[in-house]
Amino acid sequence: KLVAVSDCLSPAGMEAGRYRLGDAENGTLVDVREAAFVAGTDKLAGSIVASDLLLQNLISIGIPVVDAVWMLTKAPAALLGKSDVVGSIKIGGSADLVVFDEAGTVKHVVCQGVVIR
């Protein structure tokens, strides 16, 4: 009964510091620490944890790989009423896939049926 999601922002994987989200004129400045905060405040702007790290975190706390993948794929798709298009591998689906090893390390990425990594 758990859904795992990440609102991962673009500075994910970057060193701590100040970054701009959006365009140069109208973007929002964020300070990246353990998460992204609106610059100069403690107001949370979003996560900097990408889904692969989220998967690894779930596995590291003892959640079985199958359940962790379900929490990141089928569960959110069903919650959003989108399971006919995303969240599983099937004919007519989006063909967006991530192939990872048992530790949750990304090995390949497929976007709309095209291998991009």
C-alpha positions as CSV (number, residue, x, y, z in Angstrom):
1,K,0.0,0.0,0.0
2,L,2.9,2.3,-0.6
3,V,3.8,4.4,-3.6
4,A,7.3,5.7,-4.1
5,V,7.8,8.8,-6.3
6,S,10.5,11.3,-6.8
7,D,10.0,14.9,-7.8
8,C,13.7,15.0,-8.7
9,L,14.8,18.4,-9.8
10,S,17.5,19.1,-12.4
11,P,20.3,19.8,-9.9
12,A,20.2,16.1,-8.9
13,G,23.7,14.7,-8.8
14,M,25.3,18.1,-8.6
15,E,27.5,19.3,-5.8
16,A,26.0,21.4,-3.0
17,G,25.5,25.0,-4.2
18,R,23.0,27.5,-5.8
19,Y,21.3,26.6,-9.1
20,R,18.6,28.1,-11.3
21,L,15.5,26.1,-12.2
22,G,13.9,27.2,-15.4
23,D,15.1,29.9,-17.8
24,A,17.7,32.5,-17.0
25,E,15.1,35.4,-16.7
26,N,12.2,33.8,-14.9
27,G,13.8,30.8,-13.2
28,T,13.8,30.1,-9.5
29,L,17.1,30.0,-7.6
30,V,17.5,27.0,-5.3
31,D,20.1,26.0,-2.8
32,V,21.1,22.4,-3.0
33,R,22.0,20.6,0.2
34,E,20.3,17.4,1.3
35,A,17.4,18.5,-0.9
36,A,16.7,21.6,-3.0
37,F,15.5,24.7,-1.0
38,V,14.2,28.0,-2.3
39,A,17.4,30.1,-2.3
40,G,18.1,31.7,1.1
41,T,15.3,29.9,2.9
42,D,14.5,26.5,4.5
43,K,11.4,26.2,2.2
44,L,11.6,22.9,0.3
45,A,11.7,23.3,-3.5
46,G,11.9,19.6,-4.3
47,S,14.0,16.4,-4.2
48,I,17.4,15.8,-5.6
49,V,17.0,12.0,-5.3
50,A,16.6,10.3,-8.7
51,S,14.4,7.2,-9.0
52,D,17.4,4.9,-9.3
53,L,18.8,6.1,-5.9
54,L,15.2,5.9,-4.5
55,L,15.1,2.2,-5.6
56,Q,18.5,1.6,-4.0
57,N,17.3,3.2,-0.8
58,L,14.2,1.0,-0.7
59,I,16.3,-2.1,-1.3
60,S,18.8,-1.1,1.3
61,I,16.1,-0.9,4.0
62,G,15.0,-4.4,3.3
63,I,12.2,-4.0,0.8
64,P,12.4,-6.8,-1.7
65,V,13.4,-5.7,-5.2
66,V,10.1,-6.9,-6.8
67,D,8.1,-4.8,-4.2
68,A,10.4,-1.8,-4.6
69,V,10.0,-1.8,-8.4
70,W,6.2,-2.2,-8.0
71,M,6.2,0.9,-5.7
72,L,8.0,2.9,-8.4
73,T,6.1,1.7,-11.4
74,K,2.7,0.0,-11.2
75,A,1.6,1.7,-8.0
76,P,2.0,5.3,-9.1
77,A,0.6,4.5,-12.5
78,A,-2.5,3.0,-11.0
79,L,-2.9,5.9,-8.5
80,L,-2.9,8.3,-11.4
81,G,-5.2,6.2,-13.5
82,K,-2.5,5.7,-16.2
83,S,-1.8,2.0,-15.9
84,D,-3.0,1.5,-19.5
85,V,0.0,3.4,-20.7
86,V,2.7,3.5,-18.1
87,G,3.9,1.4,-15.2
88,S,4.2,-2.0,-16.9
89,I,5.6,-3.6,-20.1
90,K,2.9,-4.4,-22.6
91,I,1.7,-3.9,-26.1
92,G,0.5,-0.4,-26.5
93,G,2.5,0.9,-23.6
94,S,4.8,3.9,-23.7
95,A,8.0,1.7,-24.2
96,D,9.8,3.8,-21.6
97,L,12.0,1.3,-19.6
98,V,14.9,1.3,-17.2
99,V,17.0,-1.8,-17.0
100,F,18.9,-2.2,-13.7
101,D,20.8,-4.8,-11.8
102,E,19.8,-6.4,-8.5
103,A,21.4,-3.6,-6.6
104,G,19.3,-1.0,-8.4
105,T,22.1,0.4,-10.6
106,V,20.9,1.6,-14.0
107,K,22.3,-0.4,-16.9
108,H,20.1,0.8,-19.8
109,V,17.4,3.3,-20.5
110,V,14.8,3.0,-23.3
111,C,12.7,6.0,-24.2
112,Q,9.7,5.5,-26.5
113,G,11.3,2.2,-27.7
114,V,14.7,3.8,-28.4
115,V,17.8,2.8,-26.3
116,I,19.3,6.0,-25.1
117,R,21.8,4.6,-22.6
